[in-house]
Amino acid sequence: MRTRSLSPVAWSMLLLMSAGAACGLSACRSSPRAGGILPEGDTREKMEKYRFSRPVMGGPVTIVFYAAIGSEAAARAAEEAFEAIAEVDRDMSDYRPESALCRLNAASGGGAVSVPEPLLDVLSVSKRIAEMTGGAFDPTVGPLVRLWRRARSERRLPEASEIEAARRHVGYGRIQIDRIGRTVRLEQAGMQLDLGGIAKGYACDRALKVLADRGVRRALVDAAGDFALGDPPPGREAWRIQIVDHPELVLHLVRCGVATSGDSERFVEIDGRRYSHIVNPATGYGLEHMSLATVVAPDGATADAMATAISVLGPGRGLDLAATVPGVEAWMEWRTPAGARSAQTKGLAGILGEAR
């Protein structure tokens, strides 16, 4: 793996570039070429840029798109896209006692529960990615997540016995999904689903689809750093993502998802040791290796979950895993005693370009 030294404070966040840019994806090497065939209904000279922002899912969500539909129709399209995101939040938040997710958690150890289609979709994708990552991403990590939320609040390390007790309720293999009957069963009492590592990416996908269904295809959705990207802005071949403090790392991407996972903001220090909000399902502990992973994938949900898994696995195993998954590329930065280092999958070079 290629590595390079960085300033100790050069921890990166995704930055939406100006000039109508945002982030894109590249497993999507199908970026349209200048002068190529435009998407059906595209009238480049009539395109207007629209930008809408509001707080949803506990953070800022921004929708940017180019369309020739007029300001009123644009506002309606954006409103429907925001509503799609809000619906995901209502169904999948574990902070809402009335959510479909909380009702399912409350029924763990009992019978199958009917769930809304979006939750069924996310759980199906979650289980597939859990299998693909060997459990580095696991949607049943809820008991451990709650334990570490309390640890951050109380600034007290959980007892080893508490962690072991919570770990006994973790295991994606105990999720039963019936796609035909639209039901889910959590086999073991005490199981708790937590979709914090995938729901935002999925919500971005849903919003992007709402826009596309209304003929708005040159669009991006940004949910606090999780992105879903459609066709590029008029006159450009791709959306662009710049990684802050790394002006040389600009991703040129279309029709995909991007997500970043790391502990630069959400962590707790206890007895001189730093623990991330990201929990390793295998050990039950918050990650102690300081890192940041940016993942490009065919859709936002996959990018979101893979970013979590790669963070858990670390740069060696994490990037090796990413290299085996079709359509997935990744970049990672991590802290060592000698300073920060970074590495990336080989395919990422194909979507890196100059900041212009």
C-alpha positions as CSV (number, residue, x, y, z in Angstrom):
1,M,0.0,0.0,0.0
2,R,1.2,3.5,-0.8
3,T,1.6,5.7,2.3
4,R,2.6,9.2,2.9
5,S,3.2,11.4,5.9
6,L,0.7,14.1,6.9
7,S,0.4,16.9,9.4
8,P,-0.9,15.6,12.7
9,V,-3.9,17.8,12.3
10,A,-4.7,17.0,8.7
11,W,-7.8,15.0,9.4
12,S,-10.1,15.1,6.4
13,M,-13.7,15.7,5.8
14,L,-15.5,15.7,2.5
15,L,-16.0,19.2,1.1
16,L,-18.6,20.0,-1.5
17,M,-16.7,21.9,-4.2
18,S,-18.0,25.2,-5.5
19,A,-19.0,25.8,-9.1
20,G,-22.0,23.6,-8.8
21,A,-20.0,20.5,-7.8
22,A,-20.7,18.0,-5.1
23,C,-19.6,14.5,-4.8
24,G,-19.9,11.7,-7.1
25,L,-19.1,8.1,-7.4
26,S,-17.0,6.1,-9.5
27,A,-17.5,2.6,-9.6
28,C,-19.3,4.5,-12.2
29,R,-16.6,4.7,-14.7
30,S,-19.5,5.3,-17.1
31,S,-19.0,9.0,-16.8
32,P,-20.5,10.6,-19.9
33,R,-18.0,12.2,-22.3
34,A,-18.2,15.7,-23.5
35,G,-20.1,15.8,-26.7
36,G,-21.7,12.4,-26.0
37,I,-25.4,11.6,-26.0
38,L,-27.2,13.5,-23.3
39,P,-29.8,11.8,-21.0
40,E,-33.3,11.7,-22.5
41,G,-35.1,15.0,-22.1
42,D,-31.9,16.9,-21.3
43,T,-31.9,20.5,-22.7
44,R,-28.6,21.8,-21.6
45,E,-29.1,25.5,-22.5
46,K,-32.3,25.7,-20.5
47,M,-31.0,24.1,-17.3
48,E,-31.3,26.0,-14.1
49,K,-29.4,25.2,-10.9
50,Y,-31.5,24.6,-7.8
51,R,-30.2,24.1,-4.2
52,F,-32.3,23.3,-1.2
53,S,-31.2,22.6,2.4
54,R,-32.9,21.6,5.6
55,P,-32.2,19.6,8.8
56,V,-33.3,16.0,8.5
57,M,-32.1,12.8,10.3
58,G,-30.3,14.8,12.9
59,G,-28.2,16.8,10.5
60,P,-28.1,19.1,7.5
61,V,-29.3,17.7,4.2
62,T,-28.6,19.5,0.9
63,I,-30.2,18.7,-2.5
64,V,-28.6,20.2,-5.6
65,F,-30.0,19.6,-9.1
66,Y,-30.1,21.1,-12.6
67,A,-33.4,21.0,-14.5
68,A,-35.6,22.9,-17.0
69,I,-38.8,22.6,-15.0
70,G,-39.3,26.0,-13.4
71,S,-38.9,27.1,-9.8
72,E,-42.3,25.9,-8.6
73,A,-41.9,22.4,-10.0
74,A,-38.3,22.3,-8.7
75,A,-39.5,23.2,-5.2
76,R,-42.1,20.4,-5.3
77,A,-39.6,17.9,-6.5
78,A,-37.2,18.9,-3.7
79,E,-40.0,18.7,-1.1
80,E,-40.9,15.1,-2.2
81,A,-37.2,14.2,-2.0
82,F,-36.9,15.6,1.5
83,E,-40.1,13.7,2.5
84,A,-38.5,10.4,1.3
85,I,-35.6,11.1,3.6
86,A,-37.9,12.0,6.5
87,E,-39.8,8.7,5.9
88,V,-36.6,6.7,6.3
89,D,-35.9,8.6,9.5
90,R,-39.4,7.8,10.8
91,D,-39.0,4.1,10.0
92,M,-35.4,3.5,11.0
93,S,-34.5,5.8,13.9
94,D,-33.9,4.1,17.2
95,Y,-34.4,7.5,18.9
96,R,-38.2,7.3,18.0
97,P,-40.1,4.8,20.2
98,E,-42.8,4.7,17.6
99,S,-40.5,3.9,14.6
100,A,-40.9,0.6,12.7
101,L,-37.3,-0.2,13.8
102,C,-38.1,0.2,17.5
103,R,-41.3,-1.9,17.2
104,L,-39.2,-4.6,15.6
105,N,-36.6,-4.4,18.3
106,A,-39.3,-4.7,21.0
107,A,-40.5,-7.9,19.4
108,S,-37.1,-9.6,19.4
109,G,-37.3,-13.2,20.4
110,G,-41.0,-13.4,19.4
111,G,-42.8,-13.9,16.1
112,A,-42.3,-12.3,12.7
113,V,-43.2,-8.6,12.4
114,S,-44.6,-6.8,9.3
115,V,-42.3,-3.9,8.4
116,P,-42.5,-1.1,5.8
117,E,-40.9,-1.8,2.4
118,P,-38.0,0.7,3.0
119,L,-37.0,-1.1,6.3
120,L,-37.2,-4.4,4.5
121,D,-34.9,-3.2,1.8
122,V,-32.4,-1.8,4.2
123,L,-32.3,-5.0,6.3
124,S,-31.9,-7.1,3.2
125,V,-28.9,-4.9,2.0
126,S,-27.5,-4.8,5.6
127,K,-27.5,-8.6,5.9
128,R,-25.9,-9.0,2.5
129,I,-23.1,-6.6,3.4
130,A,-22.7,-8.1,6.9
131,E,-22.1,-11.5,5.1
132,M,-19.7,-9.9,2.6
133,T,-17.6,-8.2,5.4
134,G,-17.6,-11.1,7.8
135,G,-19.6,-9.1,10.3
136,A,-17.4,-6.0,10.4
137,F,-20.6,-4.3,9.5
138,D,-23.4,-5.8,11.5
139,P,-26.9,-4.2,11.8
140,T,-27.5,-6.2,15.1
141,V,-24.8,-4.2,16.9
142,G,-27.5,-2.2,18.7
143,P,-26.8,-3.5,22.3
144,L,-23.2,-2.4,22.0
145,V,-24.0,0.9,20.4
146,R,-26.3,1.7,23.3
147,L,-23.7,0.7,25.8
148,W,-21.1,3.0,24.3
149,R,-23.6,5.9,24.0
150,R,-23.9,5.7,27.8
151,A,-20.1,5.5,28.1
152,R,-19.8,8.7,26.2
153,S,-22.5,10.4,28.2
154,E,-21.1,9.3,31.6
155,R,-17.4,9.2,30.5
156,R,-17.2,5.8,32.0
157,L,-15.7,2.7,30.4
158,P,-18.3,-0.1,30.2
159,E,-17.5,-3.1,32.4
160,A,-16.1,-6.2,30.6
161,S,-19.1,-8.1,31.9
162,E,-21.5,-5.5,30.3
163,I,-19.7,-5.7,27.0
164,E,-19.8,-9.5,27.0
165,A,-23.5,-9.6,27.9
166,A,-24.3,-7.2,25.0
167,R,-22.1,-9.2,22.6
168,R,-24.3,-12.2,23.2
169,H,-27.2,-10.4,21.5
170,V,-25.2,-9.5,18.4
171,G,-25.3,-11.7,15.3
172,Y,-26.7,-10.8,11.8
173,G,-27.3,-14.5,11.2
174,R,-30.2,-14.4,13.6
175,I,-32.2,-12.0,11.4
176,Q,-34.9,-13.8,9.4
177,I,-36.3,-11.9,6.4
178,D,-39.3,-12.9,4.4
179,R,-39.4,-10.7,1.3
180,I,-42.6,-12.2,0.0
181,G,-44.5,-11.9,3.3
182,R,-42.7,-8.6,4.1
183,T,-41.9,-9.6,7.6
184,V,-38.7,-9.7,9.7
185,R,-38.1,-11.8,12.8
186,L,-35.3,-11.3,15.3
187,E,-34.7,-14.8,16.6
188,Q,-33.1,-14.0,20.0
189,A,-34.7,-11.9,22.8
190,G,-32.6,-8.8,23.5
191,M,-31.5,-8.3,19.9
192,Q,-31.4,-4.7,18.9
193,L,-31.0,-3.4,15.4
194,D,-29.0,-0.3,14.8
195,L,-29.0,1.1,11.2
196,G,-26.8,4.1,11.9
197,G,-24.1,2.8,9.5
198,I,-26.4,2.5,6.5
199,A,-29.7,4.5,6.9
200,K,-28.3,7.9,5.7
201,G,-26.8,6.4,2.6
202,Y,-30.1,4.6,1.8
203,A,-32.0,7.8,2.5
204,C,-29.9,9.6,-0.1
205,D,-30.6,6.9,-2.6
206,R,-34.3,7.1,-2.0
207,A,-34.3,10.9,-2.5
208,L,-32.3,10.6,-5.7
209,K,-34.8,8.1,-7.0
210,V,-37.7,10.4,-6.2
211,L,-36.0,13.2,-8.3
212,A,-35.2,10.8,-11.2
213,D,-38.8,9.6,-11.2
214,R,-39.8,13.2,-11.8
215,G,-37.3,13.7,-14.6
216,V,-34.6,15.4,-12.5
217,R,-31.5,13.3,-13.2
218,R,-28.7,15.8,-12.9
219,A,-28.8,15.8,-9.1
220,L,-27.0,15.1,-5.9
221,V,-28.2,14.5,-2.4
222,D,-25.8,15.2,0.6
223,A,-26.9,14.0,4.0
224,A,-24.1,15.4,6.3
225,G,-21.4,13.8,4.2
226,D,-23.2,10.8,2.8
227,F,-23.9,11.3,-0.9
228,A,-26.0,9.9,-3.7
229,L,-25.1,11.2,-7.2
230,G,-27.0,11.2,-10.4
231,D,-26.0,12.6,-13.9
232,P,-23.4,15.4,-13.8
233,P,-24.1,19.1,-14.0
234,P,-24.5,20.5,-17.6
235,G,-21.2,20.9,-19.4
236,R,-19.4,18.7,-17.0
237,E,-18.4,15.0,-17.1
238,A,-18.8,14.4,-13.4
239,W,-19.6,15.7,-10.0
240,R,-16.4,16.4,-8.0
241,I,-15.5,15.7,-4.4
242,Q,-12.5,17.3,-2.7
243,I,-11.1,15.8,0.5
244,V,-10.3,18.6,2.8
245,D,-6.6,19.2,3.4
246,H,-5.8,17.1,0.4
247,P,-6.4,19.4,-2.6
248,E,-4.7,16.9,-4.8
249,L,-7.4,14.3,-4.1
250,V,-10.5,15.2,-6.1
251,L,-12.9,12.5,-7.1
252,H,-14.7,12.8,-10.4
253,L,-17.8,10.7,-10.1
254,V,-21.3,10.1,-11.4
255,R,-24.3,7.8,-10.7
256,C,-23.2,6.4,-7.4
257,G,-22.8,6.9,-3.7
258,V,-20.0,8.2,-1.5
259,A,-19.6,7.9,2.3
260,T,-17.0,8.8,4.9
261,S,-16.7,7.0,8.3
262,G,-14.3,8.1,11.1
263,D,-13.9,9.3,14.6
264,S,-12.7,12.9,14.0
265,E,-15.7,14.3,15.8
266,R,-17.6,11.5,17.7
267,F,-15.4,9.8,20.3
268,V,-14.8,9.7,24.0
269,E,-11.5,9.7,26.0
270,I,-11.5,7.6,29.2
271,D,-8.4,7.1,31.3
272,G,-6.2,8.5,28.6
273,R,-7.5,6.2,25.9
274,R,-9.7,7.3,22.9
275,Y,-12.7,5.3,21.8
276,S,-14.6,5.9,18.6
277,H,-18.4,5.9,18.3
278,I,-17.9,3.1,15.8
279,V,-18.0,-0.2,17.6
280,N,-16.2,-3.4,16.5
281,P,-18.9,-6.1,16.7
282,A,-16.2,-8.8,17.2
283,T,-14.7,-7.2,20.4
284,G,-17.6,-5.1,21.6
285,Y,-15.3,-2.1,22.1
286,G,-15.2,1.3,20.4
287,L,-12.4,1.6,17.8
288,E,-9.2,2.8,19.2
289,H,-7.3,3.2,16.0
290,M,-7.9,6.8,14.7
291,S,-8.9,6.6,11.1
292,L,-11.0,8.0,8.3
293,A,-12.4,6.0,5.4
294,T,-14.0,7.4,2.3
295,V,-15.8,4.9,0.1
296,V,-17.2,5.1,-3.4
297,A,-19.8,2.5,-4.3
298,P,-22.7,1.9,-6.8
299,D,-25.2,3.4,-4.3
300,G,-25.2,5.4,-1.1
301,A,-26.4,2.5,1.1
302,T,-23.5,0.3,0.1
303,A,-21.0,3.1,0.4
304,D,-22.2,3.9,3.9
305,A,-22.1,0.4,5.2
306,M,-18.7,-0.4,3.5
307,A,-17.2,2.7,5.1
308,T,-18.2,1.4,8.5
309,A,-16.8,-2.0,7.8
310,I,-13.5,-0.7,6.4
311,S,-13.1,1.5,9.5
312,V,-13.6,-1.5,11.7
313,L,-11.2,-3.7,9.7
314,G,-8.4,-1.1,9.5
315,P,-6.3,-0.1,6.5
316,G,-4.8,-3.5,5.7
317,R,-7.8,-5.8,5.8
318,G,-10.3,-3.0,5.0
319,L,-8.7,-1.9,1.7
320,D,-8.1,-5.5,0.8
321,L,-11.8,-6.2,1.2
322,A,-12.8,-3.1,-0.8
323,A,-10.6,-4.3,-3.7
324,T,-12.6,-7.5,-3.9
325,V,-16.1,-5.9,-4.1
326,P,-17.2,-4.9,-7.6
327,G,-17.9,-1.2,-8.0
328,V,-16.3,-0.3,-4.7
329,E,-13.2,1.9,-4.3
330,A,-11.8,3.3,-1.0
331,W,-9.3,5.8,0.5
332,M,-8.2,5.6,4.1
333,E,-6.2,7.8,6.4
334,W,-5.0,6.6,9.8
335,R,-2.8,7.6,12.7
336,T,0.5,5.9,13.6
337,P,3.2,6.8,16.2
338,A,5.1,8.4,13.3
339,G,2.2,10.5,12.2
340,A,-0.8,10.1,9.8
341,R,-0.6,7.9,6.7
342,S,-3.0,7.1,3.9
343,A,-3.6,4.5,1.3
344,Q,-6.2,3.7,-1.4
345,T,-7.5,0.9,-3.6
346,K,-5.8,0.7,-7.0
347,G,-9.0,1.6,-8.9
348,L,-9.3,4.9,-7.1
349,A,-6.6,6.4,-9.4
350,G,-9.0,6.2,-12.3
351,I,-11.4,8.7,-10.7
352,L,-8.9,11.1,-9.2
353,G,-8.3,14.3,-11.1
354,E,-7.2,17.9,-10.7
355,A,-9.2,20.4,-8.7
356,R,-10.4,22.8,-11.3
